[in-house]
Amino acid sequence: MPKKESYNKRSVLSWALFDWANSAFPTIIITFVFATFFTEGIVSNTVKGTALWGYTMSISALAVAILSPIMGAVADKSGPRKPWLMFFMLLTVFSCYMLWLTKPDTSWILWALIFAGLGNFAFEAGMVFYNSMLPDISPARMWGRVSGYAWGAGYCGGLVCLLIALIGFIQTETPWFGLEKTDAENIRATTLLVGVWFLIFSIPLFIFTSDKTKSDSTLTSNIFNGLKSLIITFKKAKKNIEILKYLIARMIYTDGLNTLFAFGGIYAAGSFGFTLSEIILFGIAINLTAGLGAALFASVDDVIGPKKTILTSLLALSILGICLVIVDSKTLFWAFGLALGIFVGPAQSASRSLMARLAPKESRVEMFGLYAFSGKATAFLGPAILGVVTDTLESQRAGVATIIIFFVLGGIALYFIKEPVSSR
């Protein structure tokens, strides 16, 4: 009987805690609080504000898509990932501080967009290096569990931070720390909360999580060799038909997931009459079910494999998505929406563990760079198609229905991928 690979539990737990730390940024800044403040408080025009916010997120996503494979290639040559991760973490925290300075006035539109875009870029770029650490800190037999538990921790972290923001700053007559509601101080302060949260809870990773040793080569040679290696990596991806097929499949169904995140609140408000408070409460609830789903399916991933886990999740997302397009009741929206959240986490966490299984050991960071690329390369496509269909048919429901097509097509593409059996 082969001896099981050992691993450092403290190293793994510290790595997973980083998901708890960084999830506050997309939850509060990108999705629920600051994005709403931008459209309603700074721009004071929901349609124009939504468009500007969408353009900015698209540009930052495109920057990640272009640069992440390059950064991954350089990191593979230089060795350690934590210095890169720390740089992008600090850049995200810096952007949060700069967003705190934003005032509820149209003269601050450009300022808000610059630092929201910069923060989103830094957050996503950091994830390239964070994700690529998974195969090095835990044995292959545990990749699914570790990835799933980390995703679950991330959802819980976003949930707790959002609750603190609501109780201490947003839905209270006396905001904490003597903040005033004039100039939306209480709302803007949530960006500082995110920055401090990210900074504090990321510390264990930088202290306790193991990392690769530093190479003796210079930064210049690392960049040169990294770019050279990147070209080889693209050629490898073309030759490794399973990785290529997977990246294409993930690109399709991730477009559906990204569009779901971007327009879920808008759909709830437009088609079901949700108020802002109800949308935030729904966001808290769906973060909870998504976290539970990621944790519950973590062990399932290691038993049946990430491919079957993703396919099961996409099937459930498609069925529940159809239900959400058909129903008219707000109660049924809550029921199907929260059920849908259960399968969002597993689809994401199993995607990461499948990439870890498919990627060659010697070029994992590069491959995770391409993994990030596949998640951002066509990030504009889902929202664009939804917008065109909604506008053409004058139906928000018809537009949201296009998300289901991405789940179905992505699932079909994923079905034909051969998953490595020896990794389980």
N, C-alpha and C positions, 0 to 999 in steps of 0.2 A: 504493500500500500504506500503510495507516494506521500512524502512528508508535506504537510501544509505549510505554505509560505507564512512567515511571521510578519507582523506589522506593529507600528507604534501607535497605540490607541490615543495617546495625547496629541500626537501629530495629526491623526485623522480627525479627531474632534475639533481641534483648532482650525483645521482646514474647513470643516463643515460650518463652523461658527462664522466664517467670513461671509457665507451666504446669508446668515442672519443679519450681519452688519450691512452689507451692500444693498439689500432689498428695500431698505427705507427710501433710497433715491428714486427708483422707478415708481414706487407706490405713492409717495407724497409729491415729488417734484413733477414727474412726467405724466402721471395718470389722474390723480384725484384732486390735490389741493392747489399746487402752484399753477398747473395748467388751467384750472378753472379761474383762479385769480387773474391770470394773464388775459384770458378772453373777456372776462366780465369786469375786472377792476382796472386793468391797464389800457386795453384796447377799447373797452366799453362797447364792443360790437361782436356778438358771438360768431357770426358768419366770417367776418374778416379775421377775427382772432384765431378761429379754428384753422383757417387757411394758412395764416402766417406760422402758426405752431406746427402744422403739418409739413410745410415747406422746410422749416428749420430741422425738424426731426429727420426728414428725408435726406437733407444735406449731410447731417452728422452720421447717419447710417451709411451713406455712400462713402464718406471718408473712412469709416471703419472697414467697409468692404474692400476698399482699395489698399489701405495700409496694413490691415491685420495679417495678411499672409506674409508681408515683408517683415513686420515686427516679429512674427513667429519664427521666420527663418533666421533672423539675426539672433534671437534668444536661444535657438537650438545650438548655435555656434559658440555663444558666450557662456552658456551653462546655466547659471542661476535664474530662476523666474521671479523670485521675491523682490529684487530691486526694481524690476519693471512694474510689478504689481503695486509696489509701494508708491512709485512715481505717479501712476494713473489714479491710485486711491487719493493721494494728496491733491492732485489736479481736480478731482471730483469734489473734494472737500472745499478747495479754494473757490470753485464755481458756486457752491452752495452759499458761501459767505458773500460773494459778489451779488447773488440774487437777493440776499437780505437787504441790500442797499436800494433795491428797486422800489420806486414810488408808484402809487396808483394814478398815473398820468400818462398820456400818450407820448410825451417826450422821452419816456423810459422804455418804449417798445424795443428799439434796437438793442439797448443794453441788456434787457431781459432775454432777447432771442440769442444774443451772442453767448451769454454765459449758460443759458439752458442748453444750447447746442454743444458748447464746449464740455459741459458736465456730462451730457449724454454720450459724447464721443469718448471721453475719458473712462466712463463707466463701462462701456461696451469693449473698449480696447483692453482694459484690465481683465475682463472676463476671458480673453484669449489665453492669457498666462495662467489665470486661476484654473480654468478647465483643464489645461494641459498638465497640471500637477497631479490629477487624479490617478493615472496609472503608476506613478512613482511612489505614492504614499500608502497604497493598499494593494493586496494581491488581486489577481484577475477574478477569483471566485467571489470577491466582495464589491466589485465595481458598481454593480447595480444597486446594492444596499447603500453603499456610501454616497453615491450620487443622489439616490432617492431621499435619504435622510437629510442630506444637505439642502435639497430643494424644499423639503418640508420645513426645515429650519428657516429657510429664506422666506417662505410664505408667512410663517409664524412671526418672524422678525418684522416684516412689513406690517402685519396685523397689529402687533403690540405698539410699534412706533406710531401708526395711524391712530390708534386708540389714545395714546398719550397726547398726540397733536389735537385731537378732538376735545378731550377732557380739559387739557391745560391751556389751550390757546384759541380754539375755534368756537366751540359751542359752550361758552361760559361768559358770564357777565363781568367777571374779574380775572382776566388772563394772568398767568403766572409771571413772576419776576417784575410786577408793576408795569407791564406793557399796556399801552393804550390802544384803543380800537381806531383812533384817528390815524390817517395815512396807512390803515390796514397793518399796523405794527404786529398785531397778534397773528395775522395770516402769514406775513413775511417771516416771522420768527420761526415758523416751521422749517424753513430752509436751514437755519442754524441748528435746529434739533437734528435734522438729517445729517449735517456735517459732523456734529459731535458724536452722534450715534455710530456713524460709519467709522470714524477715527478710533473710538474707544474699543468697539467690539472686533476690529480687525487686528488689534495688537497681538492676541494669542497666536494667530497664524505666523506673524513675523518673528515671534520668539520661539515657538514650539514646533512648527511644521517643518519637516525636513525638506531640503532643496538640493539641487545638483551642485557639484563643486565648480568653482570658477576656473575658466580656461586661462592659459598663459598668453593668449593672443590679445592684440590691441583692439580697441573699439573700431578703428578704421578697417582693420583686416576682418573683424567680425561682420561689419556691414558689407564689405566686398564679398566675403565668402558666403554670407547670408543671402545676398541677392543672387549669387551664382547658384547656391543651393535651392533657392526658390524656383528658379527656372527648371532645375532638375525635379523638384517636387511636383510642379505642374505636369511635367512629362511622366512622372511616376503615377500621378493621379489618373492620367489618360490611359496608362498601361494597366493600372489596377482598376479593372472595370467595376468591381464591387464598390470601391470607395467612390468612384465617379457616379455610379447609379444612385448610391446613397445620398451624396451631396445634392444631386438633382431632386431626388424625392423629398429630402428635408427642406430644400429651398421652396418647394411647392406647398407642403403642409404648414411650414413655419409662416409663410405669407398669410395663410388662413388664421393662424394663432395670433400673429401680430395685428391683423386687421380686427380680430375679435376684441383684443385688448383696447385698441384705439377707439372703437366705435360702440362698445358694449354700453357705456353710460349714455352716449348720445341716443342710441336706440331705445334704451329704457325711458329716457325723458320724452323723446319724440313720439313713440308708439304706445307707451303705457302711462304717460303722464307722471313719471317720477319727479319728485322735487330734488334739489341738490342734497338735502339731508338724507333722503331716501337712497339716492345714488351712492353716497358715502357709506351708509349702513350696508347697502348691498355689496359694495366693494370690500368691506370688512368681512362680511359673511362668505363671499366667494373666495377670499384669500384663505379663510379657515378651511373650507372644503377642499381647496386646491392643495393646501399643506397636508391635510389628512390623506388625500389621494396619493400624493407623492410618497408619503411615509408608508402607507398600506401596501402600495405596489412595489416598494423597494425590494422586498424579498422575492416577490413574484418575478421581478426582472431576472434575478439570479437563478430562478428555478426554470422558467420557460424561455428565458432569453429576452433581450431588449427589443428584438424585431417583433415578436408576438405581442409584447407589452404595448409597443407603439401602435400596431395594427388594431389591437383591442380598443385602445384609447381613441383612435381616429374613427372607428366604427361607432363607438358610443357618442363621440362629439357630433358626428353626422346625424345620428338619429335624434339626439336631444336638440341639435340646431334646427332641424326640421320642425320639431315641436314648438320651439320658441318663435319660429316664423309664423306658425299657424294659429297659436292661441291668442286670445284677446284679454283674458283675465290677468290682472296684476298678481293675484295669488299664484296662478299657474306659472307666470313668468318667474316668480321667486322659486317655485318648486323645481322647474326644469333648469333654471339658471344655476342654482346651487348644486344640482346633480351634475350639470355640465362641468362645474369647477373641479369635481372629483377627478376627472379624466384629463384635465389640463396639465396638472403636475406630472403625472406619469409619462405623458407624451414628451415633455421637456427633459425630464431626468433620464429616461431610457434612451433618448436621442444622444445624450452626452456619453452614456456608458457604451452604446453601440459604436460610437466614433472611437472610443478608447480601445475597443476590441478590434476594429478594422485597421487602425493606424499602425504602421510599422514603428517599432520601438525607437529606431534611430532618428525618426523625423516626426515625432508626435506633436511638438509645438507647431511645426510648419503645417501639419495636417489639421490641427485645431485652428490655425489661422485660416485655412481654407474652409473649415467648419463654420467659423464666424462669418466668412465671406458668403457662404451659401445661405446664411440666415439673414443677410443684409443686402445682397446683390440686387434682389428684385423687391425690396421692402416697400417700394412705392406702388407696386403693381396691384396688390390687394385693395388698398384704399382708392386707387384710381378707378378700378373696375367697379367697385361699390358706388363711387360717386357718379360715374357715367350712367350706370343702370338706374340708380335712384333718380337722377335728373331726367333721363329719357322716359322712364315709365312713371315718373312722379309718384314713386312708391318707395318708402324707406324699407318696408319689408322685403320688397323685391331686391333691393340693393344688398341687404344683410344676407339674403339667401345665397348670394354669390360666394360667401365665405365657405359654405358647405361644399361647393365645387372643389375648392382647394384641398379640403380634407379628403374627399373621395379620390381625386387625381393623385394626391400625394400618397395615399394608401395603396393605390394600384401600382404606382412606381416602386414603392417599398416592398411590395409582395414578391417581386422578382429578384430581390437581393439575396445572395447566399451569405448567411451569417456564420462566422467562424465557430465551429462546434467545440474545438479544443479549449477555447477561452472560458467556457462555463464550468 
